[in-house]
Amino acid sequence: MPDMSASASLAMTHLVPFAAEVDEDKVTPGVLGFIVFAVMALAVWALMKSMNKQMGRIDFKEAPDPEKSPDAAKEAARGAAKGSAQE
């Protein structure tokens, strides 16, 4: 099996001229930064879509205020009794 350290050092000597062209005062995220950002954006989009679907499934019916009308208190009590009977 060939010596891997020799081929690694040979590859590094070929890459050194490319590294000299990079401005050390300039920092850019590069392709990897874009890919990470795009994956995070897609994950947030998928989570928001899922949350929107789950929120749509919620059947929220507000109980009437018993202080406003006496009939509302009776209906609220009847609804609570009916809800507990179904469980």
DSSP file (Angstrom, degrees, kcal/mol; ACC not computed):
  #  RESIDUE AA STRUCTURE BP1 BP2  ACC     N-H-->O    O-->H-N    N-H-->O    O-->H-N    TCO  KAPPA ALPHA  PHI   PSI    X-CA   Y-CA   Z-CA
    1    1 A M              0   0    0      0, 0.0     3,-0.1     0, 0.0     0, 0.0   0.000 360.0 360.0 360.0 135.5    0.0    0.0    0.0
    2    2 A P        -     0   0    0      0, 0.0     2,-0.6     0, 0.0     3,-0.1  -0.228 360.0 -93.6 -69.1 157.5    1.5    3.4   -0.9
    3    3 A D     >  -     0   0    0      1,-0.2     4,-1.2     2,-0.1     3,-0.1  -0.590  34.4-164.3 -72.9 116.3    2.6    5.9    1.7
    4    4 A M  H  > S+     0   0    0     -2,-0.6     4,-2.2     1,-0.2    -1,-0.2   0.792  84.1  60.7 -75.5 -28.6   -0.4    8.2    2.4
    5    5 A S  H  > S+     0   0    0      1,-0.2     4,-2.2     2,-0.2    -1,-0.2   0.863 103.0  51.9 -68.1 -33.5    1.6   10.8    4.1
    6    6 A A  H  > S+     0   0    0      2,-0.2     4,-2.0     1,-0.2    -1,-0.2   0.917 111.9  45.0 -67.8 -42.4    3.7   11.4    1.0
    7    7 A S  H  X S+     0   0    0     -4,-1.2     4,-2.1     2,-0.2    -2,-0.2   0.847 112.5  52.5 -70.9 -32.2    0.7   11.9   -1.2
    8    8 A A  H  X S+     0   0    0     -4,-2.2     4,-2.1     2,-0.2    -2,-0.2   0.912 110.9  46.3 -67.8 -41.8   -1.0   14.1    1.4
    9    9 A S  H  X S+     0   0    0     -4,-2.2     4,-1.9     2,-0.2    -2,-0.2   0.869 111.2  52.8 -68.7 -34.4    2.1   16.4    1.6
   10   10 A L  H  X S+     0   0    0     -4,-2.0     4,-1.3     2,-0.2    -1,-0.2   0.905 109.5  48.9 -64.7 -41.0    2.3   16.4   -2.2
   11   11 A A  H  X S+     0   0    0     -4,-2.1     4,-1.4     1,-0.2    -2,-0.2   0.888 109.6  52.5 -65.0 -38.9   -1.3   17.6   -2.4
   12   12 A M  H  X S+     0   0    0     -4,-2.1     4,-1.3     1,-0.2    -1,-0.2   0.871 105.2  54.3 -66.2 -36.2   -0.7   20.3    0.2
   13   13 A T  H  < S+     0   0    0     -4,-1.9    -1,-0.2     1,-0.2    -2,-0.2   0.835 108.8  49.3 -68.0 -30.0    2.3   21.6   -1.8
   14   14 A H  H  < S+     0   0    0     -4,-1.3     4,-0.4     1,-0.2    -1,-0.2   0.783 111.8  48.9 -76.2 -26.5    0.0   22.0   -4.8
   15   15 A L  H  X S+     0   0    0     -4,-1.4     4,-1.8     1,-0.2     3,-0.3   0.648  90.3  81.1 -87.2 -15.7   -2.7   23.8   -2.7
   16   16 A V  H  X S+     0   0    0     -4,-1.3     4,-1.5     1,-0.2    -1,-0.2   0.898  88.6  53.2 -60.8 -42.5   -0.3   26.3   -1.1
   17   17 A P  H  > S+     0   0    0      0, 0.0     4,-0.7     0, 0.0    -1,-0.2   0.875 108.5  51.3 -61.6 -33.7   -0.3   28.6   -4.2
   18   18 A F  H >4 S+     0   0    0     -4,-0.4     3,-0.7    -3,-0.3     4,-0.5   0.882 107.1  53.2 -68.4 -36.4   -4.1   28.7   -4.1
   19   19 A A  H >< S+     0   0    0     -4,-1.8     3,-0.7     1,-0.2    -1,-0.2   0.796 101.0  60.7 -67.9 -28.5   -4.0   29.6   -0.4
   20   20 A A  H 3< S+     0   0    0     -4,-1.5    -1,-0.2     1,-0.2    -2,-0.2   0.772  98.3  58.7 -69.8 -24.8   -1.7   32.5   -1.1
   21   21 A E  T << S+     0   0    0     -4,-0.7     2,-0.3    -3,-0.7    -1,-0.2   0.684  84.4  97.4 -77.8 -18.0   -4.3   34.1   -3.4
   22   22 A V  S <  S-     0   0    0     -3,-0.7     2,-0.6    -4,-0.5     3,-0.0  -0.564  79.1-126.2 -76.3 129.7   -6.9   34.3   -0.6
   23   23 A D    >   -     0   0    0     -2,-0.3     3,-1.1     1,-0.2    -2,-0.1  -0.664  14.0-155.5 -76.0 119.5   -7.1   37.6    1.1
   24   24 A E  T 3  S+     0   0    0     -2,-0.6    -1,-0.2     1,-0.2    -2,-0.0   0.676  90.7  58.4 -72.9 -16.9   -6.7   37.0    4.9
   25   25 A D  T 3  S+     0   0    0      1,-0.0     2,-0.5     2,-0.0    -1,-0.2   0.549  95.2  75.4 -86.7  -8.4   -8.6   40.2    5.8
   26   26 A K    <   -     0   0    0     -3,-1.1     2,-0.5     2,-0.0    -1,-0.0  -0.913  62.4-169.7-110.7 123.8  -11.7   39.1    3.9
   27   27 A V        +     0   0    0     -2,-0.5    -3,-0.1     3,-0.0     3,-0.0  -0.950   8.4 175.1-114.8 127.2  -13.9   36.5    5.5
   28   28 A T        -     0   0    0     -2,-0.5     5,-0.1     1,-0.1    -2,-0.0  -0.952  34.6-132.6-128.3 149.6  -16.8   34.9    3.5
   29   29 A P     >  -     0   0    0      0, 0.0     4,-1.2     0, 0.0     3,-0.2   0.828  44.5-167.1 -71.6 -30.0  -19.1   32.1    4.4
   30   30 A G  H  >  -     0   0    0      1,-0.2     4,-1.6     2,-0.2     5,-0.1  -0.215  45.2 -44.0  75.6-168.2  -18.6   30.3    1.1
   31   31 A V  H  > S+     0   0    0      1,-0.2     4,-2.6     2,-0.2    -1,-0.2   0.880 136.1  55.7 -68.9 -39.7  -20.6   27.4   -0.3
   32   32 A L  H  > S+     0   0    0     -3,-0.2     4,-2.5     1,-0.2    -1,-0.2   0.908 107.0  50.5 -61.6 -41.9  -20.8   25.5    3.0
   33   33 A G  H  X S+     0   0    0     -4,-1.2     4,-2.4     1,-0.2    -1,-0.2   0.897 111.0  49.2 -62.0 -40.6  -22.3   28.6    4.8
   34   34 A F  H  X S+     0   0    0     -4,-1.6     4,-2.8     2,-0.2    -2,-0.2   0.913 111.0  49.5 -64.7 -42.6  -24.9   28.9    2.0
   35   35 A I  H  X S+     0   0    0     -4,-2.6     4,-2.4     2,-0.2    -2,-0.2   0.922 111.9  47.9 -64.1 -43.6  -25.8   25.2    2.3
   36   36 A V  H  X S+     0   0    0     -4,-2.5     4,-2.3     1,-0.2    -1,-0.2   0.925 113.8  47.7 -62.6 -44.2  -26.1   25.3    6.1
   37   37 A F  H  X S+     0   0    0     -4,-2.4     4,-2.5     1,-0.2    -2,-0.2   0.909 111.9  49.8 -63.0 -42.6  -28.3   28.5    5.8
   38   38 A A  H  X S+     0   0    0     -4,-2.8     4,-2.3     2,-0.2    -1,-0.2   0.898 110.9  49.3 -64.5 -40.4  -30.5   26.9    3.1
   39   39 A V  H  X S+     0   0    0     -4,-2.4     4,-2.2     2,-0.2    -1,-0.2   0.913 112.1  48.4 -65.3 -42.0  -31.0   23.7    5.1
   40   40 A M  H  X S+     0   0    0     -4,-2.3     4,-2.4     2,-0.2    -2,-0.2   0.900 110.9  50.9 -65.1 -39.3  -31.9   25.8    8.2
   41   41 A A  H  X S+     0   0    0     -4,-2.5     4,-2.3     1,-0.2    -2,-0.2   0.910 111.0  48.2 -64.5 -41.6  -34.4   27.9    6.1
   42   42 A L  H  X S+     0   0    0     -4,-2.3     4,-2.4     2,-0.2    -1,-0.2   0.882 110.9  51.4 -65.7 -37.5  -36.0   24.8    4.7
   43   43 A A  H  X S+     0   0    0     -4,-2.2     4,-2.5     2,-0.2    -2,-0.2   0.915 110.9  47.3 -65.6 -42.1  -36.3   23.3    8.2
   44   44 A V  H  X S+     0   0    0     -4,-2.4     4,-2.5     2,-0.2    -2,-0.2   0.911 112.0  50.7 -64.7 -41.6  -37.9   26.5    9.5
   45   45 A W  H  X S+     0   0    0     -4,-2.3     4,-2.2     2,-0.2    -2,-0.2   0.921 111.8  47.2 -61.5 -44.0  -40.3   26.5    6.6
   46   46 A A  H  X S+     0   0    0     -4,-2.4     4,-2.3     1,-0.2    -2,-0.2   0.899 112.3  49.7 -66.2 -40.6  -41.3   22.8    7.2
   47   47 A L  H  X S+     0   0    0     -4,-2.5     4,-2.6     2,-0.2    -1,-0.2   0.902 111.5  48.4 -65.0 -40.3  -41.8   23.4   10.9
   48   48 A M  H  X S+     0   0    0     -4,-2.5     4,-2.3     2,-0.2    -2,-0.2   0.891 111.3  50.2 -67.0 -38.5  -44.0   26.4   10.3
   49   49 A K  H  X S+     0   0    0     -4,-2.2     4,-1.9     2,-0.2    -2,-0.2   0.917 112.9  46.5 -64.7 -42.9  -46.0   24.5    7.7
   50   50 A S  H  X S+     0   0    0     -4,-2.3     4,-2.5     2,-0.2    -2,-0.2   0.908 112.3  50.3 -64.8 -42.5  -46.5   21.6   10.2
   51   51 A M  H  X S+     0   0    0     -4,-2.6     4,-2.7     1,-0.2    -2,-0.2   0.897 109.0  52.0 -64.0 -39.3  -47.4   24.0   13.0
   52   52 A N  H  X S+     0   0    0     -4,-2.3     4,-1.6     1,-0.2    -1,-0.2   0.896 110.6  48.4 -63.1 -40.0  -50.0   25.8   10.8
   53   53 A K  H  X S+     0   0    0     -4,-1.9     4,-1.0     2,-0.2    -2,-0.2   0.913 112.7  47.9 -66.7 -42.0  -51.6   22.4    9.9
   54   54 A Q  H  X S+     0   0    0     -4,-2.5     4,-0.6     1,-0.2     3,-0.5   0.892 110.5  51.3 -66.3 -39.3  -51.7   21.4   13.6
   55   55 A M  H >< S+     0   0    0     -4,-2.7     3,-0.7     1,-0.2    -1,-0.2   0.835 105.6  57.0 -67.1 -31.5  -53.2   24.7   14.7
   56   56 A G  H 3< S+     0   0    0     -4,-1.6    -1,-0.2     1,-0.2    -2,-0.2   0.775 100.8  57.9 -68.5 -25.9  -55.9   24.3   12.0
   57   57 A R  H 3< S+     0   0    0     -4,-1.0     2,-0.3    -3,-0.5    -1,-0.2   0.673  82.2 103.2 -77.9 -16.8  -56.9   21.0   13.6
   58   58 A I    <<  -     0   0    0     -3,-0.7     2,-0.9    -4,-0.6    -3,-0.0  -0.510  60.2-154.9 -72.4 128.7  -57.6   22.6   16.9
   59   59 A D        -     0   0    0     -2,-0.3     2,-0.6     2,-0.1    -1,-0.1  -0.845  18.7-177.9-105.6  95.5  -61.4   23.0   17.5
   60   60 A F        +     0   0    0     -2,-0.9     2,-0.5     2,-0.0    -2,-0.0  -0.851   9.3 175.0-102.9 117.6  -61.6   25.9   19.9
   61   61 A K        -     0   0    0     -2,-0.6     2,-0.3     0, 0.0    -2,-0.1  -0.976  25.1-137.9-121.3 117.5  -65.0   26.9   21.2
   62   62 A E        -     0   0    0     -2,-0.5     3,-0.1     1,-0.1    -2,-0.0  -0.536  19.7-120.0 -77.0 135.2  -65.0   29.6   23.8
   63   63 A A        -     0   0    0     -2,-0.3    -1,-0.1     1,-0.1     9,-0.0  -0.497  35.0-105.4 -71.5 140.4  -67.4   29.1   26.7
   64   64 A P        -     0   0    0      0, 0.0    -1,-0.1     0, 0.0    12,-0.1  -0.335  37.4-101.4 -66.3 150.7  -69.9   31.9   27.0
   65   65 A D    >>  -     0   0    0      1,-0.2     3,-1.0    -3,-0.1     4,-1.0  -0.613  25.9-153.9 -74.4 117.5  -69.4   34.3   29.9
   66   66 A P  T 34 S+     0   0    0      0, 0.0     7,-0.3     0, 0.0    -1,-0.2   0.723  90.5  63.0 -68.3 -19.1  -71.8   33.4   32.7
   67   67 A E  T 34 S+     0   0    0      1,-0.2    -2,-0.0     5,-0.1     0, 0.0   0.771  98.3  55.7 -75.8 -23.9  -71.8   36.9   34.0
   68   68 A K  T <4 S+     0   0    0     -3,-1.0    -1,-0.2     1,-0.3     3,-0.1   0.898 122.3   5.5 -78.2 -40.3  -73.4   38.3   30.8
   69   69 A S     X  -     0   0    0     -4,-1.0     4,-1.0     1,-0.1     3,-0.3  -0.999  58.3-137.6-145.4 143.0  -76.5   36.1   30.7
   70   70 A P  H  > S+     0   0    0      0, 0.0     4,-1.3     0, 0.0     3,-0.2   0.821 105.7  58.8 -68.6 -29.5  -78.0   33.5   33.0
   71   71 A D  H  > S+     0   0    0      1,-0.2     4,-2.1     2,-0.2     5,-0.2   0.841  99.0  59.2 -67.4 -31.5  -78.8   31.2   30.1
   72   72 A A  H  > S+     0   0    0     -3,-0.3     4,-2.3     1,-0.2    -1,-0.2   0.863 101.4  53.8 -66.0 -35.5  -75.1   31.1   29.2
   73   73 A A  H  X S+     0   0    0     -4,-1.0     4,-2.1    -7,-0.3    -1,-0.2   0.896 109.1  48.5 -64.9 -40.4  -74.2   29.7   32.6
   74   74 A K  H  X S+     0   0    0     -4,-1.3     4,-2.3     2,-0.2    -2,-0.2   0.910 112.5  48.0 -66.6 -41.3  -76.7   26.9   32.2
   75   75 A E  H  X S+     0   0    0     -4,-2.1     4,-2.5     2,-0.2    -2,-0.2   0.879 110.9  51.3 -66.4 -38.0  -75.3   26.1   28.7
   76   76 A A  H  X S+     0   0    0     -4,-2.3     4,-2.2     2,-0.2    -1,-0.2   0.904 111.5  47.1 -65.6 -41.2  -71.7   26.1   29.9
   77   77 A A  H  X S+     0   0    0     -4,-2.1     4,-2.1     2,-0.2    -2,-0.2   0.895 113.1  49.0 -66.7 -39.8  -72.6   23.7   32.8
   78   78 A R  H  X S+     0   0    0     -4,-2.3     4,-2.1     2,-0.2    -2,-0.2   0.895 112.0  48.7 -65.8 -40.4  -74.4   21.5   30.3
   79   79 A G  H  X S+     0   0    0     -4,-2.5     4,-2.4     2,-0.2    -2,-0.2   0.875 110.7  50.4 -67.6 -37.9  -71.5   21.5   27.9
   80   80 A A  H  X S+     0   0    0     -4,-2.2     4,-2.1     2,-0.2    -2,-0.2   0.894 111.8  47.9 -66.6 -39.9  -69.0   20.7   30.7
   81   81 A A  H  X S+     0   0    0     -4,-2.1     4,-1.6     2,-0.2    -2,-0.2   0.892 113.0  48.3 -67.2 -39.2  -71.1   17.8   31.8
   82   82 A K  H  X S+     0   0    0     -4,-2.1     4,-1.4     2,-0.2    -2,-0.2   0.892 111.1  50.8 -67.5 -40.3  -71.5   16.6   28.2
   83   83 A G  H  X S+     0   0    0     -4,-2.4     4,-0.9     1,-0.2    -2,-0.2   0.884 110.9  47.3 -65.9 -39.6  -67.7   16.9   27.7
   84   84 A S  H  < S+     0   0    0     -4,-2.1    -1,-0.2     1,-0.2    -2,-0.2   0.807 108.5  55.8 -72.3 -28.8  -66.8   14.9   30.8
   85   85 A A  H  < S+     0   0    0     -4,-1.6    -1,-0.2     1,-0.2    -2,-0.2   0.821 104.2  54.2 -71.5 -30.6  -69.3   12.2   29.9
   86   86 A Q  H  <        0   0    0     -4,-1.4    -1,-0.2     1,-0.2    -2,-0.2   0.768 360.0 360.0 -75.2 -25.4  -67.6   11.7   26.5
   87   87 A E     <        0   0    0     -4,-0.9    -1,-0.2    -3,-0.1    -2,-0.2   0.496 360.0 360.0 -75.4 360.0  -64.2   11.1   28.0
